[in-house]
């Protein structure tokens, strides 16, 4: 039986990718203890953490999942997956940053100091 070695990749590629992932992991841990930006905000730290995480994900997808050496269709679906993740992230960020709207008839949470007082219910007929 003939073995097809056309998809074999050098071990050095995997070792370099692994070393890059280890370096990014160390950078992630270091950045967890370093505050960047204004003291009252962690937005820049969050952006840095997300950039490191996306870089690690791209390395894994490109080299360990062999997308870099795949067909154009595989690359298209990989990019589409990242765009879908970006869309979900933007929608979640939008959802979590909106102020709460209290609706008449719904009881506000007792621990929320900004919640208005409970609306009186109309008398039963």
NUTORPA-144792 format. One record per residue: residue in one letter; x, y, z of N, C-alpha, C in turn. Coordinates in pm, whole numbers. Layout:
N
<r type="A" n_xx="X" n_yy="Y" n_zz="Z" ca_xx="X" ca_yy="Y" ca_zz="Z" c_xx="X" c_yy="Y" c_zz="Z"/>
...
//
This chain:
125
<r type="X" n_xx="84" n_yy="-118" n_zz="0" ca_xx="0" ca_yy="0" ca_zz="0" c_xx="89" c_yy="125" c_zz="0"/>
<r type="X" n_xx="60" n_yy="215" n_zz="-90" ca_xx="140" ca_yy="337" ca_zz="-101" c_xx="87" c_yy="442" c_zz="-3"/>
<r type="X" n_xx="179" n_yy="506" n_zz="69" ca_xx="142" ca_yy="607" ca_zz="167" c_xx="167" c_yy="744" c_zz="106"/>
<r type="X" n_xx="68" n_yy="831" n_zz="118" ca_xx="79" ca_yy="966" ca_zz="63" c_xx="136" c_yy="1058" c_zz="171"/>
<r type="X" n_xx="256" n_yy="1110" n_zz="144" ca_xx="322" ca_yy="1199" ca_zz="240" c_xx="311" c_yy="1346" c_zz="200"/>
<r type="X" n_xx="219" n_yy="1379" n_zz="112" ca_xx="210" ca_yy="1517" ca_zz="64" c_xx="159" c_yy="1613" c_zz="171"/>
<r type="X" n_xx="96" n_yy="1561" n_zz="276" ca_xx="45" ca_yy="1648" ca_zz="382" c_xx="135" c_yy="1649" c_zz="505"/>
<r type="X" n_xx="251" n_yy="1588" n_zz="497" ca_xx="344" ca_yy="1587" ca_zz="610" c_xx="408" c_yy="1725" c_zz="622"/>
<r type="X" n_xx="418" n_yy="1772" n_zz="744" ca_xx="476" ca_yy="1903" ca_zz="769" c_xx="595" c_yy="1888" c_zz="862"/>
<r type="X" n_xx="694" n_yy="1976" n_zz="851" ca_xx="813" ca_yy="1963" ca_zz="935" c_xx="782" c_yy="1984" c_zz="1083"/>
<r type="X" n_xx="852" n_yy="1912" n_zz="1166" ca_xx="830" ca_yy="1921" ca_zz="1310" c_xx="866" c_yy="2060" c_zz="1361"/>
<r type="X" n_xx="958" n_yy="2128" n_zz="1292" ca_xx="997" ca_yy="2262" ca_zz="1333" c_xx="881" c_yy="2361" c_zz="1329"/>
<r type="X" n_xx="790" n_yy="2342" n_zz="1234" ca_xx="673" ca_yy="2430" ca_zz="1225" c_xx="588" c_yy="2416" c_zz="1351"/>
<r type="X" n_xx="570" n_yy="2291" n_zz="1395" ca_xx="490" ca_yy="2268" ca_zz="1515" c_xx="561" c_yy="2320" c_zz="1640"/>
<r type="X" n_xx="691" n_yy="2305" n_zz="1646" ca_xx="766" ca_yy="2353" ca_zz="1762" c_xx="765" c_yy="2506" c_zz="1769"/>
<r type="X" n_xx="778" n_yy="2572" n_zz="1653" ca_xx="772" ca_yy="2719" ca_zz="1652" c_xx="634" c_yy="2769" c_zz="1693"/>
<r type="X" n_xx="530" n_yy="2701" n_zz="1644" ca_xx="394" ca_yy="2739" ca_zz="1682" c_xx="372" c_yy="2717" c_zz="1830"/>
<r type="X" n_xx="421" n_yy="2605" n_zz="1881" ca_xx="408" ca_yy="2577" ca_zz="2025" c_xx="483" c_yy="2680" c_zz="2108"/>
<r type="X" n_xx="603" n_yy="2719" n_zz="2063" ca_xx="680" ca_yy="2821" ca_zz="2135" c_xx="607" c_yy="2955" c_zz="2133"/>
<r type="X" n_xx="547" n_yy="2989" n_zz="2018" ca_xx="472" ca_yy="3114" ca_zz="2010" c_xx="352" c_yy="3111" c_zz="2103"/>
<r type="X" n_xx="284" n_yy="2996" n_zz="2111" ca_xx="169" ca_yy="2985" ca_zz="2201" c_xx="213" c_yy="2995" c_zz="2347"/>
<r type="X" n_xx="327" n_yy="2935" n_zz="2382" ca_xx="378" ca_yy="2948" ca_zz="2519" c_xx="414" c_yy="3093" c_zz="2552"/>
<r type="X" n_xx="477" n_yy="3162" n_zz="2456" ca_xx="513" ca_yy="3303" ca_zz="2478" c_xx="388" c_yy="3387" c_zz="2496"/>
<r type="X" n_xx="285" n_yy="3361" n_zz="2416" ca_xx="160" ca_yy="3435" ca_zz="2431" c_xx="90" c_yy="3402" c_zz="2562"/>
<r type="X" n_xx="103" n_yy="3279" n_zz="2609" ca_xx="45" ca_yy="3244" ca_zz="2740" c_xx="116" c_yy="3322" c_zz="2852"/>
<r type="X" n_xx="248" n_yy="3330" n_zz="2844" ca_xx="323" ca_yy="3407" ca_zz="2945" c_xx="283" c_yy="3554" c_zz="2937"/>
<r type="X" n_xx="268" n_yy="3606" n_zz="2817" ca_xx="225" ca_yy="3745" ca_zz="2800" c_xx="85" c_yy="3767" c_zz="2858"/>
<r type="X" n_xx="-2" n_yy="3669" n_zz="2843" ca_xx="-137" ca_yy="3679" ca_zz="2900" c_xx="-130" c_yy="3687" c_zz="3052"/>
<r type="X" n_xx="-47" n_yy="3603" n_zz="3113" ca_xx="-35" ca_yy="3603" ca_zz="3259" c_xx="27" c_yy="3734" c_zz="3308"/>
<r type="X" n_xx="128" n_yy="3783" n_zz="3238" ca_xx="191" ca_yy="3910" ca_zz="3276" c_xx="90" c_yy="4024" c_zz="3265"/>
<r type="X" n_xx="14" n_yy="4027" n_zz="3157" ca_xx="-83" ca_yy="4135" ca_zz="3138" c_xx="-198" c_yy="4129" c_zz="3238"/>
<r type="X" n_xx="-219" n_yy="4015" n_zz="3299" ca_xx="-323" ca_yy="4005" ca_zz="3401" c_xx="-284" c_yy="4083" c_zz="3527"/>
<r type="X" n_xx="-154" n_yy="4102" n_zz="3547" ca_xx="-107" ca_yy="4174" ca_zz="3665" c_xx="-66" c_yy="4318" c_zz="3637"/>
<r type="X" n_xx="-64" n_yy="4359" n_zz="3511" ca_xx="-24" ca_yy="4494" ca_zz="3473" c_xx="-149" c_yy="4570" c_zz="3430"/>
<r type="X" n_xx="-168" n_yy="4688" n_zz="3489" ca_xx="-283" ca_yy="4770" ca_zz="3450" c_xx="-238" c_yy="4875" c_zz="3349"/>
<r type="X" n_xx="-310" n_yy="4883" n_zz="3238" ca_xx="-278" ca_yy="4978" ca_zz="3131" c_xx="-397" c_yy="5072" c_zz="3115"/>
<r type="X" n_xx="-369" n_yy="5200" n_zz="3101" ca_xx="-478" ca_yy="5295" ca_zz="3078" c_xx="-520" c_yy="5366" c_zz="3205"/>
<r type="X" n_xx="-634" n_yy="5434" n_zz="3200" ca_xx="-682" ca_yy="5509" ca_zz="3316" c_xx="-711" c_yy="5416" c_zz="3435"/>
<r type="X" n_xx="-691" n_yy="5466" n_zz="3557" ca_xx="-710" ca_yy="5379" ca_zz="3675" c_xx="-852" c_yy="5328" c_zz="3692"/>
<r type="X" n_xx="-951" n_yy="5405" n_zz="3648" ca_xx="-1090" ca_yy="5365" ca_zz="3671" c_xx="-1145" c_yy="5274" c_zz="3562"/>
<r type="X" n_xx="-1067" n_yy="5246" n_zz="3458" ca_xx="-1116" ca_yy="5166" ca_zz="3347" c_xx="-1023" c_yy="5049" c_zz="3316"/>
<r type="X" n_xx="-1081" n_yy="4938" n_zz="3278" ca_xx="-1001" ca_yy="4823" ca_zz="3238" c_xx="-1022" c_yy="4791" c_zz="3090"/>
<r type="X" n_xx="-1072" n_yy="4887" n_zz="3014" ca_xx="-1103" ca_yy="4863" ca_zz="2873" c_xx="-979" c_yy="4829" c_zz="2792"/>
<r type="X" n_xx="-870" n_yy="4898" n_zz="2814" ca_xx="-748" ca_yy="4872" ca_zz="2737" c_xx="-693" c_yy="4734" c_zz="2772"/>
<r type="X" n_xx="-697" n_yy="4698" n_zz="2900" ca_xx="-654" ca_yy="4564" ca_zz="2939" c_xx="-739" c_yy="4457" c_zz="2871"/>
<r type="X" n_xx="-869" n_yy="4481" n_zz="2864" ca_xx="-957" ca_yy="4384" ca_zz="2799" c_xx="-926" c_yy="4373" c_zz="2650"/>
<r type="X" n_xx="-899" n_yy="4485" n_zz="2585" ca_xx="-864" ca_yy="4482" ca_zz="2442" c_xx="-733" c_yy="4407" c_zz="2419"/>
<r type="X" n_xx="-636" n_yy="4429" n_zz="2507" ca_xx="-509" ca_yy="4357" ca_zz="2494" c_xx="-530" c_yy="4208" c_zz="2515"/>
<r type="X" n_xx="-608" n_yy="4171" n_zz="2614" ca_xx="-635" ca_yy="4029" ca_zz="2640" c_xx="-706" c_yy="3965" c_zz="2522"/>
<r type="X" n_xx="-803" n_yy="4035" n_zz="2463" ca_xx="-874" ca_yy="3981" ca_zz="2349" c_xx="-782" c_yy="3968" c_zz="2227"/>
<r type="X" n_xx="-693" n_yy="4065" n_zz="2208" ca_xx="-599" ca_yy="4057" ca_zz="2095" c_xx="-506" c_yy="3937" c_zz="2111"/>
<r type="X" n_xx="-458" n_yy="3913" n_zz="2232" ca_xx="-372" ca_yy="3797" ca_zz="2256" c_xx="-450" c_yy="3668" c_zz="2233"/>
<r type="X" n_xx="-573" n_yy="3662" n_zz="2281" ca_xx="-655" ca_yy="3541" ca_zz="2265" c_xx="-685" c_yy="3514" c_zz="2118"/>
<r type="X" n_xx="-716" n_yy="3617" n_zz="2042" ca_xx="-743" ca_yy="3598" ca_zz="1899" c_xx="-617" c_yy="3554" c_zz="1826"/>
<r type="X" n_xx="-502" n_yy="3608" n_zz="1863" ca_xx="-376" ca_yy="3567" ca_zz="1802" c_xx="-349" c_yy="3419" c_zz="1829"/>
<r type="X" n_xx="-372" n_yy="3376" n_zz="1952" ca_xx="-353" ca_yy="3234" ca_zz="1984" c_xx="-450" c_yy="3147" c_zz="1905"/>
<r type="X" n_xx="-573" n_yy="3190" n_zz="1893" ca_xx="-672" ca_yy="3113" ca_zz="1817" c_xx="-633" c_yy="3103" c_zz="1670"/>
<r type="X" n_xx="-583" n_yy="3213" n_zz="1613" ca_xx="-542" ca_yy="3212" ca_zz="1473" c_xx="-425" c_yy="3115" c_zz="1452"/>
<r type="X" n_xx="-329" n_yy="3115" n_zz="1545" ca_xx="-217" ca_yy="3022" ca_zz="1534" c_xx="-264" c_yy="2877" c_zz="1537"/>
<r type="X" n_xx="-354" n_yy="2846" n_zz="1627" ca_xx="-404" ca_yy="2709" ca_zz="1638" c_xx="-478" c_yy="2669" c_zz="1511"/>
<r type="X" n_xx="-564" n_yy="2758" n_zz="1462" ca_xx="-642" ca_yy="2726" ca_zz="1343" c_xx="-550" c_yy="2712" c_zz="1221"/>
<r type="X" n_xx="-457" n_yy="2802" n_zz="1204" ca_xx="-371" ca_yy="2798" ca_zz="1085" c_xx="-278" c_yy="2678" c_zz="1083"/>
<r type="X" n_xx="-211" n_yy="2650" n_zz="1195" ca_xx="-106" ca_yy="2549" ca_zz="1192" c_xx="-151" c_yy="2413" c_zz="1246"/>
<r type="X" n_xx="-214" n_yy="2409" n_zz="1362" ca_xx="-253" ca_yy="2280" ca_zz="1418" c_xx="-374" c_yy="2221" c_zz="1346"/>
<r type="X" n_xx="-460" n_yy="2304" n_zz="1290" ca_xx="-575" ca_yy="2254" ca_zz="1215" c_xx="-548" c_yy="2254" c_zz="1065"/>
<r type="X" n_xx="-429" n_yy="2290" n_zz="1023" ca_xx="-381" ca_yy="2284" ca_zz="885" c_xx="-463" c_yy="2369" c_zz="788"/>
<r type="X" n_xx="-525" n_yy="2475" n_zz="837" ca_xx="-601" ca_yy="2561" ca_zz="747" c_xx="-508" c_yy="2636" c_zz="653"/>
<r type="X" n_xx="-390" n_yy="2667" n_zz="698" ca_xx="-294" ca_yy="2740" ca_zz="615" c_xx="-260" c_yy="2662" c_zz="487"/>
<r type="X" n_xx="-263" n_yy="2530" n_zz="495" ca_xx="-223" ca_yy="2447" ca_zz="381" c_xx="-345" c_yy="2383" c_zz="313"/>
<r type="X" n_xx="-464" n_yy="2434" n_zz="342" ca_xx="-587" ca_yy="2376" ca_zz="288" c_xx="-634" c_yy="2450" c_zz="163"/>
<r type="X" n_xx="-749" n_yy="2406" n_zz="114" ca_xx="-807" ca_yy="2467" ca_zz="-5" c_xx="-867" c_yy="2604" c_zz="27"/>
<r type="X" n_xx="-900" n_yy="2676" n_zz="-77" ca_xx="-960" ca_yy="2808" ca_zz="-60" c_xx="-1096" c_yy="2798" c_zz="9"/>
<r type="X" n_xx="-1169" n_yy="2691" n_zz="-15" ca_xx="-1299" ca_yy="2674" ca_zz="48" c_xx="-1285" c_yy="2657" c_zz="199"/>
<r type="X" n_xx="-1185" n_yy="2581" n_zz="242" ca_xx="-1162" ca_yy="2563" ca_zz="385" c_xx="-1122" c_yy="2695" c_zz="450"/>
<r type="X" n_xx="-1037" n_yy="2771" n_zz="382" ca_xx="-998" ca_yy="2902" ca_zz="434" c_xx="-1117" c_yy="2996" c_zz="444"/>
<r type="X" n_xx="-1205" n_yy="2989" n_zz="344" ca_xx="-1325" ca_yy="3072" ca_zz="345" c_xx="-1410" c_yy="3042" c_zz="468"/>
<r type="X" n_xx="-1434" n_yy="2914" n_zz="497" ca_xx="-1517" ca_yy="2878" ca_zz="613" c_xx="-1449" c_yy="2912" c_zz="745"/>
<r type="X" n_xx="-1316" n_yy="2903" n_zz="750" ca_xx="-1245" ca_yy="2941" ca_zz="871" c_xx="-1259" c_yy="3092" c_zz="898"/>
<r type="X" n_xx="-1244" n_yy="3171" n_zz="793" ca_xx="-1260" ca_yy="3317" ca_zz="807" c_xx="-1404" c_yy="3349" c_zz="843"/>
<r type="X" n_xx="-1499" n_yy="3280" n_zz="782" ca_xx="-1639" ca_yy="3302" ca_zz="814" c_xx="-1670" c_yy="3270" c_zz="960"/>
<r type="X" n_xx="-1605" n_yy="3166" n_zz="1014" ca_xx="-1622" ca_yy="3134" ca_zz="1155" c_xx="-1572" c_yy="3245" c_zz="1246"/>
<r type="X" n_xx="-1458" n_yy="3303" n_zz="1211" ca_xx="-1406" ca_yy="3414" ca_zz="1291" c_xx="-1497" c_yy="3536" c_zz="1280"/>
<r type="X" n_xx="-1551" n_yy="3561" n_zz="1162" ca_xx="-1643" ca_yy="3675" ca_zz="1147" c_xx="-1771" c_yy="3651" c_zz="1227"/>
<r type="X" n_xx="-1818" n_yy="3528" n_zz="1230" ca_xx="-1937" ca_yy="3495" ca_zz="1310" c_xx="-1908" c_yy="3519" c_zz="1459"/>
<r type="X" n_xx="-1790" n_yy="3476" n_zz="1504" ca_xx="-1752" ca_yy="3500" ca_zz="1643" c_xx="-1746" c_yy="3650" c_zz="1671"/>
<r type="X" n_xx="-1690" n_yy="3727" n_zz="1581" ca_xx="-1682" ca_yy="3873" ca_zz="1599" c_xx="-1822" c_yy="3933" c_zz="1607"/>
<r type="X" n_xx="-1912" n_yy="3889" n_zz="1523" ca_xx="-2050" ca_yy="3938" ca_zz="1528" c_xx="-2116" c_yy="3904" c_zz="1661"/>
<r type="X" n_xx="-2097" n_yy="3783" n_zz="1708" ca_xx="-2155" ca_yy="3743" ca_zz="1837" c_xx="-2094" c_yy="3826" c_zz="1951"/>
<r type="X" n_xx="-1964" n_yy="3852" n_zz="1945" ca_xx="-1898" ca_yy="3932" ca_zz="2048" c_xx="-1952" c_yy="4074" c_zz="2048"/>
<r type="X" n_xx="-1972" n_yy="4132" n_zz="1931" ca_xx="-2025" ca_yy="4269" ca_zz="1923" c_xx="-2167" c_yy="4274" c_zz="1978"/>
<r type="X" n_xx="-2249" n_yy="4176" n_zz="1943" ca_xx="-2387" ca_yy="4175" ca_zz="1993" c_xx="-2391" c_yy="4156" c_zz="2145"/>
<r type="X" n_xx="-2304" n_yy="4070" n_zz="2198" ca_xx="-2300" ca_yy="4050" ca_zz="2343" c_xx="-2252" c_yy="4177" c_zz="2413"/>
<r type="X" n_xx="-2152" n_yy="4243" n_zz="2356" ca_xx="-2104" ca_yy="4368" ca_zz="2416" c_xx="-2212" c_yy="4474" c_zz="2414"/>
<r type="X" n_xx="-2289" n_yy="4481" n_zz="2306" ca_xx="-2399" ca_yy="4576" ca_zz="2298" c_xx="-2505" c_yy="4544" c_zz="2402"/>
<r type="X" n_xx="-2538" n_yy="4418" n_zz="2417" ca_xx="-2641" ca_yy="4376" ca_zz="2512" c_xx="-2601" c_yy="4408" c_zz="2656"/>
<r type="X" n_xx="-2474" n_yy="4381" n_zz="2691" ca_xx="-2432" ca_yy="4400" ca_zz="2829" c_xx="-2408" c_yy="4547" c_zz="2865"/>
<r type="X" n_xx="-2392" n_yy="4635" n_zz="2767" ca_xx="-2366" ca_yy="4775" ca_zz="2800" c_xx="-2492" c_yy="4861" c_zz="2798"/>
<r type="X" n_xx="-2605" n_yy="4806" n_zz="2765" ca_xx="-2729" ca_yy="4885" ca_zz="2765" c_xx="-2783" c_yy="4898" c_zz="2907"/>
<r type="X" n_xx="-2847" n_yy="5012" n_zz="2937" ca_xx="-2907" ca_yy="5026" ca_zz="3071" c_xx="-3031" c_yy="4937" c_zz="3083"/>
<r type="X" n_xx="-3060" n_yy="4902" n_zz="3206" ca_xx="-3178" ca_yy="4819" ca_zz="3230" c_xx="-3304" c_yy="4901" c_zz="3211"/>
<r type="X" n_xx="-3404" n_yy="4838" n_zz="3156" ca_xx="-3536" ca_yy="4901" ca_zz="3143" c_xx="-3634" c_yy="4820" c_zz="3226"/>
<r type="X" n_xx="-3695" n_yy="4888" n_zz="3321" ca_xx="-3793" ca_yy="4820" ca_zz="3405" c_xx="-3931" c_yy="4835" c_zz="3342"/>
<r type="X" n_xx="-4001" n_yy="4725" n_zz="3337" ca_xx="-4131" ca_yy="4721" ca_zz="3272" c_xx="-4240" c_yy="4712" c_zz="3378"/>
<r type="X" n_xx="-4344" n_yy="4790" n_zz="3358" ca_xx="-4455" ca_yy="4792" ca_zz="3452" c_xx="-4511" c_yy="4651" c_zz="3468"/>
<r type="X" n_xx="-4528" n_yy="4612" n_zz="3593" ca_xx="-4579" ca_yy="4479" ca_zz="3623" c_xx="-4470" c_yy="4380" c_zz="3658"/>
<r type="X" n_xx="-4346" n_yy="4412" n_zz="3623" ca_xx="-4235" ca_yy="4324" ca_zz="3659" c_xx="-4176" c_yy="4377" c_zz="3788"/>
<r type="X" n_xx="-4146" n_yy="4291" n_zz="3879" ca_xx="-4088" ca_yy="4333" ca_zz="4006" c_xx="-3938" c_yy="4353" c_zz="3987"/>
<r type="X" n_xx="-3885" n_yy="4468" n_zz="4029" ca_xx="-3741" ca_yy="4491" ca_zz="4016" c_xx="-3665" c_yy="4405" c_zz="4117"/>
<r type="X" n_xx="-3541" n_yy="4381" n_zz="4086" ca_xx="-3457" ca_yy="4303" ca_zz="4177" c_xx="-3435" c_yy="4383" c_zz="4305"/>
<r type="X" n_xx="-3442" n_yy="4315" n_zz="4418" ca_xx="-3432" ca_yy="4382" ca_zz="4548" c_xx="-3291" c_yy="4438" c_zz="4570"/>
<r type="X" n_xx="-3189" n_yy="4376" n_zz="4512" ca_xx="-3053" ca_yy="4420" ca_zz="4538" c_xx="-3008" c_yy="4533" c_zz="4446"/>
<r type="X" n_xx="-3089" n_yy="4575" n_zz="4351" ca_xx="-3052" ca_yy="4682" ca_zz="4259" c_xx="-3098" c_yy="4816" c_zz="4316"/>
<r type="X" n_xx="-3005" n_yy="4901" n_zz="4363" ca_xx="-3045" ca_yy="5028" ca_zz="4424" c_xx="-3103" c_yy="5128" c_zz="4323"/>
<r type="X" n_xx="-3075" n_yy="5111" n_zz="4193" ca_xx="-3126" ca_yy="5204" ca_zz="4093" c_xx="-3266" c_yy="5166" c_zz="4045"/>
<r type="X" n_xx="-3316" n_yy="5053" n_zz="4091" ca_xx="-3447" ca_yy="5007" ca_zz="4044" c_xx="-3556" c_yy="5095" c_zz="4104"/>
<r type="X" n_xx="-3656" n_yy="5132" n_zz="4025" ca_xx="-3766" ca_yy="5211" ca_zz="4080" c_xx="-3851" c_yy="5125" c_zz="4174"/>
<r type="X" n_xx="-3930" n_yy="5192" n_zz="4253" ca_xx="-4018" ca_yy="5119" ca_zz="4345" c_xx="-4117" c_yy="5037" c_zz="4264"/>
<r type="X" n_xx="-4166" n_yy="4930" n_zz="4325" ca_xx="-4259" ca_yy="4842" ca_zz="4255" c_xx="-4386" c_yy="4921" c_zz="4219"/>
<r type="X" n_xx="-4435" n_yy="4897" n_zz="4100" ca_xx="-4555" ca_yy="4965" ca_zz="4053" c_xx="-4676" c_yy="4908" c_zz="4125"/>
<r type="X" n_xx="-4768" n_yy="4995" n_zz="4171" ca_xx="-4888" ca_yy="4942" ca_zz="4236" c_xx="-4977" c_yy="4871" c_zz="4135"/>
<r type="X" n_xx="-5034" n_yy="4762" n_zz="4179" ca_xx="-5122" ca_yy="4685" ca_zz="4092" c_xx="-5264" c_yy="4743" c_zz="4098"/>
<r type="X" n_xx="-5334" n_yy="4745" n_zz="3986" ca_xx="-5472" ca_yy="4795" ca_zz="3990" c_xx="-5560" c_yy="4703" c_zz="4074"/>
<r type="X" n_xx="-5661" n_yy="4759" n_zz="4139" ca_xx="-5748" ca_yy="4676" ca_zz="4222" c_xx="-5825" c_yy="4575" c_zz="4138"/>
<r type="X" n_xx="-5846" n_yy="4459" n_zz="4197" ca_xx="-5920" ca_yy="4353" ca_zz="4127" c_xx="-6068" c_yy="4387" c_zz="4127"/>
<r type="X" n_xx="-6139" n_yy="4361" n_zz="4019" ca_xx="-6282" ca_yy="4392" ca_zz="4009" c_xx="-6365" c_yy="4275" c_zz="4046"/>
//
